[in-house]
Amino acid sequence: MQQEAQTVTIVQLEPDQKPAKDLSMIDVSIAAFGLTGVIMVAALAAGLIAGAGYIWYRSRRAVTLIEARGHQHNLFRS
């Protein structure tokens, strides 16, 4: 008894399918941005807000004890 050889189909192309869209490097980068990008943007925004808040807070308070006592001084003048 001899077995007949079987024809194996590896890839079957459908004639009515459209070809796949070409992806550019920009498309891949935007797709990879995802959740990591959202976290990075949120961290950047939080840092900018914290920095602006710190500058605002320090501009309302005396920086040194001399300023707190009401004396005006200039560090660059002798």
C-alpha positions as CSV (number, residue, x, y, z in Angstrom):
1,M,0.0,0.0,0.0
2,Q,1.3,3.3,-1.1
3,Q,0.1,6.6,0.3
4,E,-0.7,9.4,-2.0
5,A,1.2,12.7,-1.6
6,Q,-0.9,15.4,0.0
7,T,-0.8,18.9,-1.2
8,V,-0.3,21.3,1.7
9,T,-1.5,24.9,1.3
10,I,0.8,27.2,3.2
11,V,-0.6,30.6,2.1
12,Q,-3.9,31.1,0.5
13,L,-4.5,34.5,-1.1
14,E,-8.0,35.9,-1.4
15,P,-8.5,37.8,-4.7
16,D,-10.9,40.3,-3.2
17,Q,-8.6,41.4,-0.3
18,K,-6.9,44.8,-0.4
19,P,-3.1,44.9,0.0
20,A,-1.8,45.9,3.5
21,K,-1.2,49.5,4.1
22,D,2.5,50.5,4.2
23,L,3.6,51.8,7.6
24,S,6.1,54.6,7.9
25,M,8.5,55.2,10.8
26,I,6.2,58.0,12.0
27,D,3.2,55.7,12.1
28,V,5.1,53.1,14.1
29,S,6.4,55.8,16.5
30,I,2.9,57.2,17.1
31,A,1.5,53.7,17.7
32,A,4.4,52.9,20.2
33,F,3.8,56.2,22.1
34,G,0.7,54.9,23.7
35,L,0.5,54.6,27.5
36,T,4.2,55.4,28.0
37,G,3.8,58.6,26.1
38,V,0.8,59.6,28.2
39,I,2.8,59.0,31.4
40,M,5.7,61.0,30.1
41,V,3.4,64.0,29.1
42,A,1.7,63.8,32.5
43,A,5.1,63.8,34.3
44,L,6.3,66.8,32.2
45,A,3.1,68.7,33.0
46,A,3.4,67.9,36.7
47,G,7.0,69.0,36.8
48,L,6.2,72.3,35.0
49,I,3.3,73.0,37.4
50,A,5.4,72.1,40.4
51,G,8.2,74.4,39.2
52,A,5.9,77.3,38.6
53,G,4.3,76.8,42.0
54,Y,7.7,76.7,43.7
55,I,8.8,79.9,41.9
56,W,5.6,81.6,42.8
57,Y,5.9,80.5,46.5
58,R,9.5,81.7,46.8
59,S,8.7,85.0,45.2
60,R,6.1,85.7,47.9
61,R,8.4,84.8,50.9
62,A,11.7,86.2,52.1
63,V,14.6,84.2,50.8
64,T,17.1,85.1,53.5
65,L,16.9,86.2,57.2
66,I,18.2,89.7,56.2
67,E,15.2,90.1,53.8
68,A,12.8,88.8,56.5
69,R,14.1,91.6,58.9
70,G,13.3,94.2,56.3
71,H,16.8,95.2,55.2
72,Q,17.5,95.6,51.5
73,H,20.8,94.2,50.3
74,N,22.5,93.5,47.0
75,L,24.9,90.6,46.9
76,F,26.9,92.0,44.0
77,R,27.5,95.4,45.6
78,S,30.3,95.9,48.2
